Amino acid sequence: MIFNDIREFINFLEEKNDLVRIKTEVDPILEVTEITDRISKKGGPALLFEKVKGSQIPIAINLFGSYQRMAWSLGLEDFNEIGQKFSSLLKTDPNMKFMQKIEALFDLYKLSTSSPKEVKKAPCQEIVKDRDFSLFDYPILKTWPDDAGRFITLPMVITKDPETGKQNLGMYRMQVYDERSTGMHWHTHHDGAVNFRKTAKLGRRMEIAVAIGGDPITIFSATAPLPYNIEELFFAGYLRGKAVEVVKAKTVDILVPAKAEIILEGYVEAGEERIEGPFGDHTGYYSVAAPFPVFHITCITHRKDPVYPATIVGKPPMEDCYMGKATERMFLPLIKMQFPEIVDMNLPLEGVFHNCALISIRKSFPMHASKIINAVWGLGQMMFTKFVFIFDEEVNVQNTSEAAWKAFNNVDPARDIIISEGPLDVLDHSAPRPIYGAKMGVDATKKWREEGYQREWPDEIHMSEEIKKLVDRRWKEYGLE
Protein backbone atom coordinates (compact mmCIF):
# COMPACT_ATOMS: atom_id res chain seq x y z
CA MET A 1 0.00 0.00 0.00
CA ILE A 2 1.33 3.42 -0.98
CA PHE A 3 0.38 6.23 1.39
CA ASN A 4 -0.50 9.73 0.19
CA ASP A 5 0.41 11.50 3.42
CA ILE A 6 1.58 10.88 6.95
CA ARG A 7 -1.94 10.73 8.37
CA GLU A 8 -2.86 7.84 6.09
CA PHE A 9 0.18 6.03 7.43
CA ILE A 10 -0.83 6.84 11.02
CA ASN A 11 -4.32 5.44 10.42
CA PHE A 12 -2.84 2.32 8.81
CA LEU A 13 -0.56 1.70 11.81
CA GLU A 14 -3.50 2.13 14.15
CA GLU A 15 -5.47 -0.48 12.19
CA LYS A 16 -2.47 -2.80 12.53
CA ASN A 17 -2.43 -2.20 16.30
CA ASP A 18 1.05 -0.74 15.91
CA LEU A 19 0.30 2.78 17.12
CA VAL A 20 -0.75 4.02 20.54
CA ARG A 21 -2.60 7.29 21.13
CA ILE A 22 -1.49 9.01 24.34
CA LYS A 23 -4.24 11.29 25.67
CA THR A 24 -2.43 12.42 28.83
CA GLU A 25 -0.79 15.84 28.53
CA VAL A 26 2.97 15.59 27.93
CA ASP A 27 5.74 18.17 27.80
CA PRO A 28 7.75 18.46 24.56
CA ILE A 29 10.69 19.49 26.72
CA LEU A 30 12.43 16.17 27.51
CA GLU A 31 9.35 14.22 28.63
CA VAL A 32 8.36 13.13 25.11
CA THR A 33 11.94 11.95 24.54
CA GLU A 34 12.04 9.81 27.67
CA ILE A 35 8.72 8.17 26.85
CA THR A 36 9.68 7.54 23.24
CA ASP A 37 13.16 6.29 24.07
CA ARG A 38 11.78 3.67 26.46
CA ILE A 39 9.29 2.50 23.83
CA SER A 40 11.91 2.53 21.07
CA LYS A 41 14.47 0.53 23.06
CA LYS A 42 12.00 -2.30 23.61
CA GLY A 43 10.78 -2.37 20.00
CA GLY A 44 7.44 -0.80 20.82
CA PRO A 45 4.80 0.89 18.64
CA ALA A 46 4.50 4.28 16.99
CA LEU A 47 3.13 7.00 19.27
CA LEU A 48 0.66 9.84 18.78
CA PHE A 49 0.74 12.39 21.60
CA GLU A 50 -2.66 14.05 21.32
CA LYS A 51 -2.28 16.61 24.10
CA VAL A 52 1.02 18.50 24.14
CA LYS A 53 1.81 21.22 26.64
CA GLY A 54 1.93 24.65 25.03
CA SER A 55 0.51 23.62 21.65
CA GLN A 56 -2.75 22.60 20.03
CA ILE A 57 -0.93 20.29 17.60
CA PRO A 58 -0.34 16.55 18.24
CA ILE A 59 3.07 14.91 17.86
CA ALA A 60 3.53 11.71 15.82
CA ILE A 61 6.77 9.91 16.61
CA ASN A 62 8.52 6.54 16.18
CA LEU A 63 6.52 6.02 12.98
CA PHE A 64 9.50 4.31 11.28
CA GLY A 65 10.83 2.69 14.45
CA SER A 66 10.77 -1.01 13.51
CA TYR A 67 11.71 -3.18 10.55
CA GLN A 68 8.02 -3.89 9.94
CA ARG A 69 6.92 -0.24 10.04
CA MET A 70 9.83 0.71 7.81
CA ALA A 71 8.73 -1.89 5.25
CA TRP A 72 5.12 -0.72 5.42
CA SER A 73 6.19 2.89 4.95
CA LEU A 74 7.80 1.90 1.63
CA GLY A 75 4.71 0.04 0.47
CA LEU A 76 6.09 -3.43 1.26
CA GLU A 77 5.03 -6.22 3.59
CA ASP A 78 8.47 -7.52 4.53
CA PHE A 79 11.67 -5.62 5.22
CA ASN A 80 13.65 -8.17 3.18
CA GLU A 81 11.69 -7.14 0.09
CA ILE A 82 13.48 -3.78 0.00
CA GLY A 83 16.68 -5.09 -1.58
CA GLN A 84 14.79 -7.56 -3.77
CA LYS A 85 12.54 -4.86 -5.18
CA PHE A 86 15.44 -2.56 -5.98
CA SER A 87 17.56 -5.40 -7.42
CA SER A 88 14.83 -6.27 -9.91
CA LEU A 89 15.14 -2.80 -11.40
CA LEU A 90 18.85 -3.10 -12.08
CA LYS A 91 18.82 -5.42 -15.09
CA THR A 92 21.40 -3.58 -17.17
CA ASP A 93 24.07 -4.75 -19.59
CA PRO A 94 26.92 -6.23 -17.51
CA ASN A 95 29.44 -4.70 -19.92
CA MET A 96 28.28 -1.16 -19.17
CA LYS A 97 30.54 1.01 -17.07
CA PHE A 98 29.37 1.84 -13.57
CA MET A 99 28.28 5.41 -14.23
CA GLN A 100 26.46 4.27 -17.37
CA LYS A 101 24.56 1.78 -15.23
CA ILE A 102 23.67 4.50 -12.73
CA GLU A 103 22.45 6.76 -15.52
CA ALA A 104 20.46 3.91 -17.05
CA LEU A 105 18.88 3.17 -13.68
CA PHE A 106 17.71 6.70 -13.13
CA ASP A 107 16.53 7.01 -16.73
CA LEU A 108 13.96 4.38 -15.73
CA TYR A 109 12.23 6.67 -13.32
CA LYS A 110 12.69 9.78 -15.45
CA LEU A 111 10.73 8.00 -18.17
CA SER A 112 8.11 6.72 -15.73
CA THR A 113 5.45 8.66 -13.89
CA SER A 114 7.84 9.85 -11.20
CA SER A 115 8.13 13.49 -12.26
CA PRO A 116 6.47 15.65 -9.57
CA LYS A 117 2.95 16.74 -10.44
CA GLU A 118 2.28 20.43 -9.78
CA VAL A 119 -1.14 21.34 -8.41
CA LYS A 120 -2.74 24.73 -7.81
CA LYS A 121 -4.41 23.99 -4.48
CA ALA A 122 -2.86 21.98 -1.67
CA PRO A 123 -3.69 20.81 1.87
CA CYS A 124 -0.37 22.21 3.14
CA GLN A 125 -1.60 25.74 2.32
CA GLU A 126 -5.04 25.63 3.93
CA ILE A 127 -3.74 28.11 6.51
CA VAL A 128 -1.29 30.85 5.48
CA LYS A 129 0.60 32.89 8.09
CA ASP A 130 2.82 35.57 6.57
CA ARG A 131 2.65 38.10 9.40
CA ASP A 132 1.52 36.89 12.81
CA PHE A 133 3.24 33.59 13.53
CA SER A 134 5.64 31.96 15.97
CA LEU A 135 7.60 28.71 15.91
CA PHE A 136 6.70 28.30 19.57
CA ASP A 137 3.09 27.59 18.55
CA TYR A 138 4.34 24.22 17.31
CA PRO A 139 5.29 21.29 19.60
CA ILE A 140 8.98 21.36 18.75
CA LEU A 141 11.02 19.07 20.98
CA LYS A 142 13.93 19.58 23.27
CA THR A 143 15.23 16.04 23.28
CA TRP A 144 18.18 15.82 25.70
CA PRO A 145 19.10 17.81 28.84
CA ASP A 146 22.21 19.50 27.41
CA ASP A 147 20.70 20.37 24.02
CA ALA A 148 21.04 24.06 23.20
CA GLY A 149 17.27 24.37 22.85
CA ARG A 150 14.40 23.00 20.81
CA PHE A 151 15.17 21.30 17.50
CA ILE A 152 13.05 20.43 14.48
CA THR A 153 14.19 16.85 13.93
CA LEU A 154 12.33 15.51 10.89
CA PRO A 155 12.40 18.39 8.38
CA MET A 156 12.65 18.06 4.61
CA VAL A 157 14.84 21.04 3.72
CA ILE A 158 14.29 22.08 0.10
CA THR A 159 16.99 24.06 -1.68
CA LYS A 160 17.65 24.82 -5.33
CA ASP A 161 20.78 24.68 -7.48
CA PRO A 162 21.00 28.23 -8.86
CA GLU A 163 22.65 26.98 -12.07
CA THR A 164 20.34 24.12 -13.03
CA GLY A 165 17.18 24.93 -11.08
CA LYS A 166 17.10 21.37 -9.71
CA GLN A 167 15.67 21.03 -6.23
CA ASN A 168 17.23 19.04 -3.42
CA LEU A 169 15.55 17.55 -0.35
CA GLY A 170 17.81 17.02 2.62
CA MET A 171 17.16 16.27 6.26
CA TYR A 172 19.13 18.62 8.51
CA ARG A 173 18.23 19.35 12.11
CA MET A 174 17.11 22.91 12.86
CA GLN A 175 17.70 24.58 16.22
CA VAL A 176 14.98 27.09 17.08
CA TYR A 177 16.61 30.41 18.00
CA ASP A 178 13.47 32.50 18.39
CA GLU A 179 9.95 32.84 17.02
CA ARG A 180 11.11 33.27 13.41
CA SER A 181 14.62 31.88 12.97
CA THR A 182 16.48 28.58 13.26
CA GLY A 183 19.88 27.15 12.56
CA MET A 184 20.47 25.25 9.32
CA HIS A 185 22.73 22.35 10.26
CA TRP A 186 23.89 21.11 6.89
CA HIS A 187 27.37 19.58 6.86
CA THR A 188 29.90 20.74 4.31
CA HIS A 189 29.44 17.53 2.26
CA HIS A 190 25.65 17.86 2.06
CA ASP A 191 23.90 18.89 -1.13
CA GLY A 192 22.10 21.73 0.65
CA ALA A 193 25.47 23.18 1.61
CA VAL A 194 26.68 22.81 -2.00
CA ASN A 195 23.64 24.74 -3.26
CA PHE A 196 24.23 27.40 -0.58
CA ARG A 197 27.85 27.90 -1.64
CA LYS A 198 26.83 28.16 -5.29
CA THR A 199 24.18 30.75 -4.47
CA ALA A 200 26.55 32.72 -2.25
CA LYS A 201 29.11 32.92 -5.07
CA LEU A 202 26.46 34.62 -7.18
CA GLY A 203 25.90 37.15 -4.41
CA ARG A 204 22.31 36.09 -3.87
CA ARG A 205 20.15 35.43 -0.86
CA MET A 206 19.19 31.74 -0.86
CA GLU A 207 15.50 30.87 -0.69
CA ILE A 208 14.56 27.77 1.28
CA ALA A 209 11.38 25.87 2.09
CA VAL A 210 11.09 23.28 4.83
CA ALA A 211 8.38 20.63 4.67
CA ILE A 212 7.36 18.88 7.88
CA GLY A 213 5.34 15.75 7.22
CA GLY A 214 4.26 14.33 3.89
CA ASP A 215 4.01 10.82 2.53
CA PRO A 216 6.42 8.34 4.17
CA ILE A 217 8.38 7.60 0.98
CA THR A 218 9.12 11.26 0.35
CA ILE A 219 10.29 11.63 3.97
CA PHE A 220 12.57 8.61 3.50
CA SER A 221 13.85 9.98 0.17
CA ALA A 222 15.06 13.14 1.92
CA THR A 223 17.50 10.92 3.86
CA ALA A 224 18.70 8.86 0.87
CA PRO A 225 22.35 9.24 -0.28
CA LEU A 226 21.50 10.03 -3.90
CA PRO A 227 23.95 11.41 -6.47
CA TYR A 228 23.93 15.22 -6.50
CA ASN A 229 22.12 15.51 -9.83
CA ILE A 230 19.24 13.20 -8.84
CA GLU A 231 16.24 15.03 -7.41
CA GLU A 232 14.70 13.37 -4.37
CA LEU A 233 11.15 14.20 -5.45
CA PHE A 234 11.76 12.23 -8.65
CA PHE A 235 13.24 9.38 -6.63
CA ALA A 236 10.23 9.39 -4.30
CA GLY A 237 7.89 9.21 -7.30
CA TYR A 238 9.97 6.34 -8.65
CA LEU A 239 9.62 4.38 -5.40
CA ARG A 240 5.94 5.25 -5.06
CA GLY A 241 5.08 4.28 -8.63
CA LYS A 242 3.23 7.58 -8.92
CA ALA A 243 4.17 11.22 -8.83
CA VAL A 244 4.53 13.28 -5.68
CA GLU A 245 2.10 16.18 -5.83
CA VAL A 246 3.78 19.57 -5.33
CA VAL A 247 2.61 23.15 -5.08
CA LYS A 248 4.49 26.41 -5.44
CA ALA A 249 5.32 27.96 -2.08
CA LYS A 250 3.65 31.24 -1.22
CA THR A 251 6.70 33.49 -0.78
CA VAL A 252 9.66 31.60 -2.30
CA ASP A 253 10.24 30.11 -5.75
CA ILE A 254 10.25 26.50 -4.59
CA LEU A 255 7.89 23.57 -5.13
CA VAL A 256 6.87 21.87 -1.89
CA PRO A 257 5.06 18.57 -1.19
CA ALA A 258 1.37 19.44 -1.45
CA LYS A 259 0.33 16.95 1.23
CA ALA A 260 2.86 18.00 3.85
CA GLU A 261 1.55 19.02 7.25
CA ILE A 262 3.53 22.23 7.75
CA ILE A 263 5.70 24.36 5.42
CA LEU A 264 8.27 26.91 6.60
CA GLU A 265 9.34 29.43 3.95
CA GLY A 266 12.29 31.77 4.18
CA TYR A 267 15.94 32.38 3.35
CA VAL A 268 19.56 32.22 4.48
CA GLU A 269 22.11 34.97 3.86
CA ALA A 270 25.73 34.37 2.87
CA GLY A 271 28.08 35.33 5.68
CA GLU A 272 25.48 35.18 8.44
CA GLU A 273 26.17 32.42 10.94
CA ARG A 274 25.25 31.68 14.52
CA ILE A 275 26.40 29.08 17.02
CA GLU A 276 24.25 25.96 16.68
CA GLY A 277 24.23 23.11 19.19
CA PRO A 278 25.14 21.17 21.20
CA PHE A 279 22.64 18.49 20.29
CA GLY A 280 22.25 14.91 21.50
CA ASP A 281 22.91 13.10 18.24
CA HIS A 282 22.51 9.65 16.70
CA THR A 283 26.06 8.75 17.74
CA GLY A 284 24.84 8.65 21.34
CA TYR A 285 26.98 11.68 22.16
CA TYR A 286 26.35 15.41 22.05
CA SER A 287 27.64 16.99 18.86
CA VAL A 288 29.61 20.12 19.66
CA ALA A 289 28.38 23.65 19.13
CA ALA A 290 29.61 25.25 15.90
CA PRO A 291 28.67 28.14 13.57
CA PHE A 292 26.01 27.39 10.93
CA PRO A 293 23.82 29.52 8.63
CA VAL A 294 20.68 31.15 10.03
CA PHE A 295 17.31 30.35 8.45
CA HIS A 296 14.92 33.32 8.56
CA ILE A 297 11.25 32.34 8.27
CA THR A 298 9.01 34.73 6.33
CA CYS A 299 5.87 32.61 6.08
CA ILE A 300 4.34 29.45 7.56
CA THR A 301 1.60 27.47 5.88
CA HIS A 302 -0.09 24.37 7.21
CA ARG A 303 -3.19 22.20 7.19
CA LYS A 304 -6.23 23.24 9.22
CA ASP A 305 -5.52 20.40 11.66
CA PRO A 306 -1.80 19.65 11.29
CA VAL A 307 0.08 16.76 12.84
CA TYR A 308 3.70 17.40 13.83
CA PRO A 309 5.92 14.42 12.88
CA ALA A 310 9.16 14.25 14.84
CA THR A 311 11.93 11.84 15.69
CA ILE A 312 14.51 11.53 18.43
CA VAL A 313 18.06 10.31 18.03
CA GLY A 314 20.53 9.04 20.59
CA LYS A 315 22.11 5.77 21.65
CA PRO A 316 21.05 3.01 19.22
CA PRO A 317 18.73 1.34 18.55
CA MET A 318 16.38 4.19 17.78
CA GLU A 319 14.02 5.13 14.96
CA ASP A 320 16.76 6.43 12.65
CA CYS A 321 18.46 3.01 12.76
CA TYR A 322 15.62 1.39 10.82
CA MET A 323 15.67 4.16 8.23
CA GLY A 324 19.41 3.64 7.89
CA LYS A 325 19.03 -0.13 7.46
CA ALA A 326 16.45 0.47 4.73
CA THR A 327 18.98 2.67 2.94
CA GLU A 328 21.60 -0.07 3.33
CA ARG A 329 19.32 -2.69 1.76
CA MET A 330 18.13 -0.38 -1.01
CA PHE A 331 21.55 0.79 -2.15
CA LEU A 332 23.49 -2.49 -1.73
CA PRO A 333 22.42 -3.57 -5.25
CA LEU A 334 24.00 -0.38 -6.63
CA ILE A 335 27.27 -1.22 -4.89
CA LYS A 336 27.11 -4.76 -6.25
CA MET A 337 26.73 -3.36 -9.76
CA GLN A 338 30.20 -1.86 -9.41
CA PHE A 339 31.68 -4.71 -7.36
CA PRO A 340 29.86 -7.99 -8.17
CA GLU A 341 32.21 -9.92 -5.89
CA ILE A 342 30.45 -8.38 -2.88
CA VAL A 343 28.01 -10.89 -1.37
CA ASP A 344 26.49 -8.90 1.48
CA MET A 345 27.05 -5.88 3.68
CA ASN A 346 26.02 -4.98 7.19
CA LEU A 347 26.29 -1.50 8.66
CA PRO A 348 25.70 -2.50 12.30
CA LEU A 349 23.52 -0.25 14.42
CA GLU A 350 26.34 0.18 16.92
CA GLY A 351 28.44 1.77 14.17
CA VAL A 352 25.76 4.44 13.59
CA PHE A 353 26.11 3.90 9.82
CA HIS A 354 29.34 5.79 9.25
CA ASN A 355 31.69 4.07 11.69
CA CYS A 356 31.66 0.42 10.61
CA ALA A 357 30.93 -1.79 7.59
CA LEU A 358 31.03 -5.60 7.60
CA ILE A 359 31.32 -6.91 4.02
CA SER A 360 31.54 -10.46 2.66
CA ILE A 361 33.11 -11.14 -0.74
CA ARG A 362 33.82 -13.95 -3.18
CA LYS A 363 37.58 -13.81 -2.89
CA SER A 364 39.23 -14.70 -6.19
CA PHE A 365 42.77 -13.28 -6.13
CA PRO A 366 45.45 -12.34 -3.60
CA MET A 367 44.79 -9.09 -1.71
CA HIS A 368 41.25 -9.01 -3.02
CA ALA A 369 40.08 -7.71 0.36
CA SER A 370 42.39 -4.70 0.03
CA LYS A 371 40.80 -3.80 -3.28
CA ILE A 372 37.34 -3.71 -1.70
CA ILE A 373 38.51 -1.79 1.36
CA ASN A 374 39.93 0.99 -0.78
CA ALA A 375 36.96 0.88 -3.14
CA VAL A 376 34.51 1.39 -0.28
CA TRP A 377 36.32 4.57 0.74
CA GLY A 378 35.69 5.92 -2.76
CA LEU A 379 31.93 5.28 -2.84
CA GLY A 380 29.97 8.46 -2.11
CA GLN A 381 29.04 8.71 1.55
CA MET A 382 30.79 5.39 2.20
CA MET A 383 33.95 7.53 2.25
CA PHE A 384 33.11 8.31 5.89
CA THR A 385 33.31 4.65 6.99
CA LYS A 386 35.90 4.51 9.76
CA PHE A 387 36.21 0.71 10.01
CA VAL A 388 35.80 -1.66 7.06
CA PHE A 389 35.96 -5.42 7.74
CA ILE A 390 36.14 -7.87 4.82
CA PHE A 391 35.09 -11.53 5.21
CA ASP A 392 34.86 -14.62 3.02
CA GLU A 393 31.55 -15.28 1.29
CA GLU A 394 30.37 -18.00 3.68
CA VAL A 395 30.45 -15.62 6.64
CA ASN A 396 27.03 -14.25 7.59
CA VAL A 397 27.87 -10.61 8.18
CA GLN A 398 24.33 -9.99 9.46
CA ASN A 399 25.34 -12.12 12.46
CA THR A 400 27.73 -9.77 14.25
CA SER A 401 28.76 -12.48 16.72
CA GLU A 402 29.86 -14.73 13.86
CA ALA A 403 31.67 -11.85 12.16
CA ALA A 404 33.48 -10.90 15.37
CA TRP A 405 34.55 -14.53 15.92
CA LYS A 406 35.98 -14.70 12.40
CA ALA A 407 37.78 -11.37 12.69
CA PHE A 408 39.28 -12.07 16.10
CA ASN A 409 40.59 -15.44 14.92
CA ASN A 410 41.68 -14.68 11.35
CA VAL A 411 43.41 -11.31 11.62
CA ASP A 412 47.12 -10.75 12.11
CA PRO A 413 47.39 -7.05 13.01
CA ALA A 414 50.75 -6.53 11.31
CA ARG A 415 49.63 -8.11 8.03
CA ASP A 416 45.90 -7.56 7.72
CA ILE A 417 45.24 -3.97 8.77
CA ILE A 418 45.32 -0.96 6.45
CA ILE A 419 45.43 2.53 7.97
CA SER A 420 44.42 5.36 5.69
CA GLU A 421 43.47 9.00 6.08
CA GLY A 422 40.58 10.85 4.55
CA PRO A 423 37.17 12.43 5.14
CA LEU A 424 35.21 11.47 8.23
CA ASP A 425 31.66 12.27 9.22
CA VAL A 426 31.29 15.69 10.82
CA LEU A 427 29.82 14.02 13.91
CA ASP A 428 32.91 11.86 14.50
CA HIS A 429 34.36 13.26 17.71
CA SER A 430 37.32 10.84 17.90
CA ALA A 431 39.41 12.44 15.16
CA PRO A 432 42.00 15.07 16.16
CA ARG A 433 40.62 17.39 13.44
CA PRO A 434 37.03 17.97 12.32
CA ILE A 435 35.80 16.02 9.22
CA TYR A 436 39.22 14.42 8.58
CA GLY A 437 41.18 11.61 10.18
CA ALA A 438 42.37 8.02 10.14
CA LYS A 439 40.36 5.02 8.92
CA MET A 440 41.09 1.31 9.23
CA GLY A 441 40.50 -1.56 6.84
CA VAL A 442 40.68 -5.11 8.16
CA ASP A 443 41.15 -8.20 5.99
CA ALA A 444 39.44 -11.00 7.93
CA THR A 445 39.46 -13.48 5.05
CA LYS A 446 41.27 -16.80 5.00
CA LYS A 447 44.85 -16.09 3.90
CA TRP A 448 46.45 -17.66 0.83
CA ARG A 449 50.06 -18.68 0.27
CA GLU A 450 50.25 -15.99 -2.43
CA GLU A 451 49.51 -13.47 0.33
CA GLY A 452 52.54 -14.60 2.31
CA TYR A 453 50.85 -17.12 4.58
CA GLN A 454 53.15 -20.18 4.62
CA ARG A 455 51.51 -22.21 7.37
CA GLU A 456 48.56 -24.59 6.97
CA TRP A 457 45.28 -22.79 7.58
CA PRO A 458 43.21 -24.90 10.01
CA ASP A 459 39.79 -26.32 9.17
CA GLU A 460 36.76 -25.12 11.07
CA ILE A 461 35.14 -27.56 13.48
CA HIS A 462 31.99 -29.20 12.09
CA MET A 463 30.11 -32.25 13.31
CA SER A 464 29.55 -34.98 10.71
CA GLU A 465 26.13 -35.00 9.05
CA GLU A 466 25.69 -38.67 10.01
CA ILE A 467 25.98 -37.91 13.73
CA LYS A 468 23.78 -34.84 13.48
CA LYS A 469 21.01 -36.89 11.87
CA LEU A 470 21.44 -39.63 14.48
CA VAL A 471 21.01 -37.12 17.31
CA ASP A 472 18.02 -35.57 15.53
CA ARG A 473 16.33 -38.98 15.41
CA ARG A 474 17.04 -39.82 19.05
CA TRP A 475 16.52 -36.36 20.57
CA LYS A 476 13.35 -37.25 22.43
CA GLU A 477 15.04 -40.34 23.91
CA TYR A 478 17.51 -38.13 25.72
CA GLY A 479 14.73 -36.56 27.77
CA LEU A 480 15.93 -33.04 26.97
CA GLU A 481 12.54 -31.69 25.96
Secondary structure, 3 states (H helix, E strand, C coil): CCCCCHHHHHHHHHHCCCEEEECCCECCECHHHHHHHHHHHCCCCEEEECCECCECCCEEECCCCCHHHHHHHCCCCCCCHHHHHHHCCCCCCCCCCHHHHHHHHHHHHHCCCCCCEECCCCHHHCEEECCCCCHHHCCCEECCCCCCCCEECCEEEEEECCCCCCEEEECCCEEEEECCEEECCCCCCCHHHHHHHHHHHCCCCEEEEEEECCCHHHHHHCCCCCCCCCCHHHHHHHHHCCCCEEEECCCCCCEEECCCCEEEEEEECCCCEEEECCEECCCCCEECCEEEEEEEEEEEEECCCCCEEECCCCCCCCHHHHHHHHHHHHHHHHHHHHCCCEEEEECCHHHCCCCEEEEEECCCCCCHHHHHHHHHCCCHHHHHCCEEEEEECCCCCCCHHHHHHHHHHHCCHHHHEEEEEEECCCCCCCCCECCEEEEEEEECCCCCHHHCCCCCCCCCCCCCHHHHHHHHHHHHHHCCC
